[in-house]
Amino acid sequence: MEKLQRNERIAALIKILSDQPNQIFTFNHFVENFNCAKSTLSEDVELLKGIVAKLELGAVETISGAAGGVKYIPTLGKEKIKQILSNLCTSLAEPSRILSGGFLYMTDIIYNPSVVDDIGKIFAGQFIDKDIHYVVTVETKGIPIAMMTARYLNVPLIIVRRDSKVTEGSSVNINYVSASSRRIQTMSLSRRAIKKNSKVLFVDDFMKGGGTVRGIIELMKEFESEVEGIAVLISTKEPIKKFINEYFSLIILNEVDEQESIIDLKPGIKFD
């Protein structure tokens, strides 16, 4: 391959690293593909670090040692997150979203690629240092958000089902109590899905009392694994006492007043 100019190498670095976030690439990988000296590449990476940091596009990190290299960490700046949450709250507060029974219509948001991409980046940035091995969600509405989170953490996505499927082989099934309906429900996961002693991040679109999360925690114990973090798009203010204590919620839903057509919600992140 012919030698590339610096601007060409920088453009290629940005493309390759951002396409595979949280993936370590060795310096030799780029040296061989760009046909340049290692010292030249090091200068390129340092320049790229400054550009990414200045524009608040995340972070470029170098790892020393034999297994080291360079990777892109897809974190968002504070102002960008503020804007994302402001837009989400404005959209979700539209009275037309109120459904019969006081439910909130949000399907269009959680299936919007650009929106869930931003949410995935925020969730990944929050748990990037937790050494997560899997992102876990429950079918079905949480899947898009969980998928983007898994992409930016560069880990597999695991989907827990409501019932077992023959195509997934033998499964672990547990019963749990739904905090919202107070009914006993079932969740199922293939025995091959998760390795023992894994750390997982549970991601979902909505949480009320935390019954589903408690079920996931118990299910992971069957795999001798641990729920290292819980991330939800929306959690309700009530009940205040939930089945879990520690969780990360982007938006807090205070109330849905069906008669007055009012949706009261606020960002779940506090900005100093």
DAQUI-V452782 format. One record per helix or strand. SS is the DSSP state (H for helix, E for strand). FROM is the first residue (numbers start at 1). LEN is the number of residues. If there is no record, write none. Layout:
<<SS;FROM;LEN> <SS;FROM;LEN>>
This chain:
<<H;6;14> <E;25;1> <H;27;8> <H;38;17> <E;59;5> <E;69;5> <H;78;15> <H;95;3> <E;98;2> <E;103;2> <H;107;4> <H;113;15> <E;134;5> <H;143;11> <E;156;6> <H;166;3> <E;171;7> <E;184;7> <E;199;9> <H;211;12> <E;226;11> <E;248;10> <E;262;6>>
